[in-house]
C-alpha cells in the first residue's frame, strides 16, 4: 500500500460544523487511510471552508468512489470538489516567446522529476528556442503571431492544446490571450509576470520600476483571466535593489526570481495544493 501514490481530494464549500467528520467518515468506510489533511476557513461563521486531503486506497476499492462521495457527502455540504489520482501526472504545455530562462528552468526540473508533471509540448511565436527544446526530446511548434493573424494563431493553439493537456504555462509568452481563447481552452493557465503585482502590470515592468526608483523588485505567478495581469495570485517573491541598479541589472536579477516563482506555482498546482477563491487563492 505504501508504494501506491495517494489520491488527492480538494474541497471548497460554505463553512459549517461536521465537514471534516463527514469526509473522514466516508473515507474510513471506503477503506482509505488519510495520510495528510489541511484545512482553512475564511470565517467560522458564514465563511468559506477549504480542505485538501491525501489518502491511500487499494485499487480494487476505488471503483465508484467519486460517484459515492458526490451522493453521500458533496451534495449535503454544497461542495465544489475534485478528486485526483496522484499516479496520473498532469500534462503540461508551455508557451514561450524568446526569453528562455523560465522555459529552461522548467525543462530542467521536469527532467529531474521535480515538477510531478509531464511536459508534453512547447509552442512559441518564434523559432528561436527550437534547438533548446529539441535537446529535451520534446515537440516544438512554431505558431507565429501578428496583429493580422492573431485569431488564426489562437485557433492553431487551440487545435494543438485542447484535449491534450491539463495545464498551460506561459513561460514569458509575450502575447495577450483573448477571453474567447481562455474559455474555449478549458484548462487552467499560469503566467509569470516580471513584477510584484499589482505594481507595474502590463509591459516594461523593469523599466517602470527603475523610473520609480523602487527598492524591491519581484515576480508573480498567477492564473490567467481575461483581465490583463489581474488573475488570482499563486506565488510571489522579491529581492532588494538600489539606485545603482540599471534596467539591465534589474532584468537579470528579476530573471532569478521569475524562475523560482514560476516553478513553485507549477509544482503546487500539479500537486493539487491550490484552490481558487474568487480572485484569490488558498495554497496548502
N, C-alpha and C positions, 0 to 999 in steps of 0.2 A: 504493500500500500504506500510506503514512504517514497517509492520511486515514481508514483503517479503524480503528474503535475496537478496542482489544486484547481478547482473551479472557483470563479470569482462572481460574487453576487453584489451588484450595486443597486441601492435603493434610495429614492427621494420621495417623500410624502409629507402630508401635514403631520405635525408632531402631536402625539397623544400617548398615554400610558399603554404599555403592552406590546409595542412594536418589536423590540429585541426578543422578548419572551416568545412571541408568536413565531418569529423567524427561526429562532434557536430550536423551538419545539418541533417545527416542521422538519428541519434538517436532521435532528436527532431521530425522529421517527422514520426518516428516509434511510437511516444508516450512515449518515455523514459524520465526519469528525471536523469540527471547526478548528482551524489552526491559527487564524488571525481575524480580529474584528476591530474596526474603527468606526466611530460614530461622532456626529456633531449636530447640534440643534441651533438654529438662529435665535430661537426663543422658546423655552419650555411651554410657554402659554401662547398658543396660536402661531407658533413659528413653523419653520420647515425643518424636517429631520432628514439627515443623510447617514447612510450606513454602507460600509464596504466589508464584506466577509470573504475570507478564503477558506475553503473546506475541501477535504478529500472524500471521495465516494467511489466505491467499487464500480467498475464499468458496467456490470450487469444491473446495477441499481439506478443507472442514470436515465433509462428509457422513461419518457413521460414526466420527468422531473419538472420541467418548465411549465407544462400544462397544469400539473397538480398545484404548483406554487401559485400560479395565476388564479386558480379557482379557490384555493383554501386560504390564501394569505393576501395576495396583492389586491384583489378586489375589495376585501374588507377594509383595508387601510388606505385605499385610493393611491396606490403606489405607482410611480414611474420607476421602472426597473429594467435591468438587463443581466443576463447570465452568460458568462464567457468561460469556455474551457481553456485553461492555461496551456494545454498542449497544442492549441491552434494559434500559432503566431500570426499577428496581424500583418496583412500585406500592405506595404508602404510604397507609394510612388513619390518621387522627388521631382519638383520643378525648380529650375535654376536658370540664371542668365549667364553672366560672365565672371562674377566673383565666385571663386571656388572654395573658400575656406570652410564654409559651413557644410558644403557637399562633401569635401574630402574628409572632414571630421566624422560625419555620419557614416560614410562608407567604411572608414577605418574601424569605428566602433561596431558596425554591423559585422564586419569580417571577424572581429574578436568575440562576437556573441554577447556584446554588452547592451544591445537595444531590446532584446526579447521581441524581435520583429523580423520580418523578411522583406528586404528591399527588392521589389520586383521590376522596377523600371525607372529610368530617368529621362525627363524631357526638358528641352531647352529651346528658347527662341534664338539661340546662337549655336554655331558649330564648334565653338572653341574648346569645349570640355569633353569632346567625344573620346579622345585618347585616354584621358584620365579615368573615365567611366569604363571603357573597354578593358582597362587593366584589372578591373574587378569582375570581369566577365558578366557584365550587366548590359541589357539593351539600352541604347541611347537613341532618342527620337528628336530630330530637329524639326520644330514647328515654328517657322518664322512668324513674327507679329509686326504688322504695320497698321497704321490707323485704318487704311482701306480694307485690309483683310482680317481685322481683328475678329469679326463674327465667324469667319471661316476657320481661323486659328482655334477659337474656343470650341467649335464643333469638332475639329480634329482631336483636340484634347479630350473631349467627352467620349469620342469613339475609342480612344486609347485607354481611358481610365475607368469609365463606368462599368461596374461589374467585375473589375479586375483588381481592385484594391479596397482596403478598409480605411485607409488614411492617406491624405495627400499632404506633403510637407513642402512649403515654399522656402527653399534654402537660398534666400536672396534672389527670388524670382521677381524681376523689376517690371512687373506688369500688374495692372489692376484687373481683377476678375469680376465679371458682371454678376449682378444679383441673380439673373436667369441661369448663368453657368453654375453658380453655387447651388441653386435649388435643384437643377437637373442632375448635378453630380451625385448628390445624395449621401456623401460621406463627409466626416469632419475634415477641415483643412486647418493646418497650423502654419502660422507665419512667424518669421523672426524679423523684428523691426529694430533698427540700429539706433534706438534711443530709449530712455526711461519714460515710457508712455505714462500719462498723457502729454508729457512735454515733447515738443518738436515732432509732431506727427507729420506724415507726408514726406516729400522729397528733401534731400540735403540736410538731415538732422545734425551731422557733424559740423557742417558749415553754420547752421543755426546756433549750435552750442558754442562754437568758437566766437561768433559775433556777440553772444550774450555773456561771454566770459564765465561760463559755469565752472564749478569746482568738482563736479561729479558728472561723469557720463555713464550711460548704461545701455542695456539691451532688454527687449521684451519679447517673449514668445506668447502668442495669443491665438485664439481661434479666429478664423476669418469670417466676417459678416459683410453685408452689403455696404455698411458704413466704413470708410477707409480708416484702418488702424484703430478701430474702436471696439473690436470684439473682446470677449471675455479673456482676461489675462491668466495665463497658466504659471509663468515663472519670469522673474526679473533678477538682474544683478547690476552692480555698479562698480566703478573704480574711480579713485581720486585723480584729478588732473589740476594743472595750474596755468597761470597766464603764459608760461613759457612754451606750452604745447601748441603747435600749429595744427591746421586741419589734417595734414598728413599723419602727424603723430597721433592725433585723436582717432583717426581712422584705423591705424594699426593697433592701437590699444583697445579700441572698441571691438575689433575683429575677434580678439581673445574671448571677450565676454559673450559675443554673439554665438560662438561655437558651443560654449558650455551651457548657456541658457537654452539654446535650441535642443541640444542633446538631452538635457534633463526633461524638457517638456515632451519630447517624442517618447522617451523611455517611460515616463509616468503615464502618458496616455496609453501606451501599448500594454502597460501593466494594470490598466483599468483603475488608476488611482485618482482620476479627475472626474468630478461631477459638475455639470454646469448648473448655475442658479441665476436665472435672469442674465444680466451682463457681468456676472462674476463667476468664480469657480471655487469649489471646495476640493482641495488636493490632500489626499491621505498619504 
